[in-house]
């Protein structure tokens, strides 16, 4: 299991979700001498390339003081299911890999959480408590209960949105795969990372459409701003499946 080193020198064990598959064990040659110790068999011996990349990406995200403080303080809100997500994470990586200040150009810091209380009043309490908790940070921290999104999404965007059952489901429906990235601290032992499409595009500064999201114009608007701010990124354009079919027919 990979580790993440905090700014104070302490280490947290990194847990990557979904858990990467362990590589197939290689066939070992017969030992030429008697081993003094048995080989390690715990999780630390099963460090995968995906986990090592997640550790590098996470450590860059933590160099943004705002990310580090939000992750440190969020448990004080008492929410069971939450993730710091999306732009504040991958854009921090883009900044540092482009030689820019860690927090430059980041519009807000999104926290996706899930609570079965669907009332606006309950969400408003969480938002107000968070405003007090992060009052000293010079950034906008935006919390949204993913259990309530289906209540307002159709009116705002004109399409249906399914009721969700976890905070991570909300992250999975972001417009681009590079946005589907969440982090949270769990106790004093673990740093959890949610990356259903992996973190290769975050590291490589590549943006691709997420087909779980159906609003092409929102993808276009976001990627246009991102490309203006981070001109080194590579953006794959949104192509509708009908357009793909027509192109194949012409070919």
Secondary structure, DSSP 8 states (H G I E B T S, - for coil): --EEE-TTS-EEEEEEES-------------SS--SS----SGGGG--HHHHHHHHHHHHHHTSHHHHHHHHHGGGG--SEEEEETHHHHHHHHHHHTTS-TTTT---EEEEEE-S---HHHHHHHHHHHHHHTTTSSS-EEEEEGGGHHHHHHHHHSS-----SSHHHHHHTSSBGGG--EEEEETTTEEEEE-TT-SHHHHHTEE-B-TT---HHHHHHHHHHHHHH-TT-EE-----HHHHHHHHHH-
